[in-house]
Amino acid sequence: MEVKTISSEWETIHQRRGWGRYPSETVIRFVARNFYQMDRENVKILDFGCGQGAHTWYLSREGFDTYAFDGSQSAVDKAVQFLENEGLRAHLDVMDGANISYQDDYFDAVIDSACIGHNMIKDIKRMYSEIYRILKKEGKLFTTFFSTKTTGFGTGECLEHNTYKSVEAGPLQGVGVVHFWDKNEFSEIVKGAGFKNIEIENSIYTNNGNYIDSYVLTATKL
Ligand SMILES: C[S@@+](CC[C@H](N)C(=O)[O-])C[C@H]1O[C@@H](n2cnc3c(N)ncnc32)[C@H](O)[C@@H]1O
């Protein structure tokens, strides 16, 4: 049976507007620290939930063997066009995050820039287990999350503990399902998938009057 976990709002968003053209500083720092010194064309990196391809563009431009997928057809169409316009190449697919078809022990790194947190807990657990499966030994995970202190938490329809739909305020308004994290819960889930060497960095900032408590977690498959 086909698994479909992505919120329907994403297809509408990607059809109607642009979404993120430039990579985040945290992704650049992670890639630079871990992979800039390597033989880049032999380093396989997956952009998990790539949206319209901001990080796919960056990875390809930096010479990595770049893979990317998103559950929204419009997002992937726009990412393909974006790379084509710049003469860049990547392996792009439409896929659901809970049903990825990559082979075992394949990637040197998987980058989740704000995709996985837009899902229900059971699917989030499945996604981290699947990422563990497709990473090579010594392969690295980069993933991000927003905590329960972020503006908008507690608004909209509560679907399960700390997971909301139709959030009514803040940076996560209008994007379907959102899981707001407790730092320890997050680390336990990633550990439960098998990851080791878990490191968490936190930045707290305000934007448009919203309070944003944002985390980056990196981990390794040993
Ligand atoms: C906040 S956007 C981030 C996009 C991109 N990573 C970036 O940094 O610009 C979240 C993306 O995850 C995708 N997404 C969310 N849940 C998904 C799922 N279950 N399967 C596949 N894609 C999903 C959405 O379509 C959307 O493009």
The ligand as an SDF file (V2000), in Angstrom:
LIG
                    3D

 27 29  0  0  0  0  0  0  0  0999 V2000
    9.7470   23.7570    5.8540 C   0  0  0  0  0  0  0  0  0  0  0  0
    9.8530   23.0360    4.2420 S   0  0  0  0  0  0  0  0  0  0  0  0
   11.6110   22.8910    4.0520 C   0  0  0  0  0  0  0  0  0  0  0  0
   12.0420   22.6980    2.6320 C   0  0  0  0  0  0  0  0  0  0  0  0
   13.5580   22.6030    2.4220 C   0  0  0  0  0  0  0  0  0  0  0  0
   14.1500   21.5310    3.1900 N   0  0  0  0  0  0  0  0  0  0  0  0
   14.2270   23.9070    2.7640 C   0  0  0  0  0  0  0  0  0  0  0  0
   15.0110   23.9620    3.7230 O   0  0  0  0  0  0  0  0  0  0  0  0
   13.9960   24.8950    2.0470 O   0  0  0  0  0  0  0  0  0  0  0  0
    9.3450   21.3580    4.5640 C   0  0  0  0  0  0  0  0  0  0  0  0
    9.3290   20.4680    3.3290 C   0  0  0  0  0  0  0  0  0  0  0  0
    9.1080   19.1150    3.7150 O   0  0  0  0  0  0  0  0  0  0  0  0
    8.2080   18.5070    2.8100 C   0  0  0  0  0  0  0  0  0  0  0  0
    7.5420   17.4230    3.5650 N   0  0  0  0  0  0  0  0  0  0  0  0
    6.9080   17.5360    4.7670 C   0  0  0  0  0  0  0  0  0  0  0  0
    6.4840   16.3350    5.1650 N   0  0  0  0  0  0  0  0  0  0  0  0
    6.8560   15.4380    4.2090 C   0  0  0  0  0  0  0  0  0  0  0  0
    6.6910   14.0330    4.0690 C   0  0  0  0  0  0  0  0  0  0  0  0
    6.0430   13.3120    4.9740 N   0  0  0  0  0  0  0  0  0  0  0  0
    7.2060   13.4480    2.9450 N   0  0  0  0  0  0  0  0  0  0  0  0
    7.8540   14.1860    2.0030 C   0  0  0  0  0  0  0  0  0  0  0  0
    8.0390   15.5270    2.0910 N   0  0  0  0  0  0  0  0  0  0  0  0
    7.5370   16.1410    3.1920 C   0  0  0  0  0  0  0  0  0  0  0  0
    7.2730   19.6250    2.3620 C   0  0  0  0  0  0  0  0  0  0  0  0
    6.6900   19.3920    1.1060 O   0  0  0  0  0  0  0  0  0  0  0  0
    8.2300   20.8250    2.3370 C   0  0  0  0  0  0  0  0  0  0  0  0
    8.7840   21.0250    1.0610 O   0  0  0  0  0  0  0  0  0  0  0  0
  1  2  1  0
  2  3  1  0
  2 10  1  0
  3  4  1  0
  4  5  1  0
  5  6  1  0
  5  7  1  0
  7  8  2  0
  7  9  1  0
 10 11  1  0
 11 12  1  0
 11 26  1  0
 12 13  1  0
 13 14  1  0
 13 24  1  0
 14 15  1  0
 14 23  1  0
 15 16  2  0
 16 17  1  0
 17 18  1  0
 17 23  2  0
 18 19  1  0
 18 20  2  0
 20 21  1  0
 21 22  2  0
 22 23  1  0
 24 25  1  0
 24 26  1  0
 26 27  1  0
M  CHG  2   2   1   9  -1
M  END
$$$$
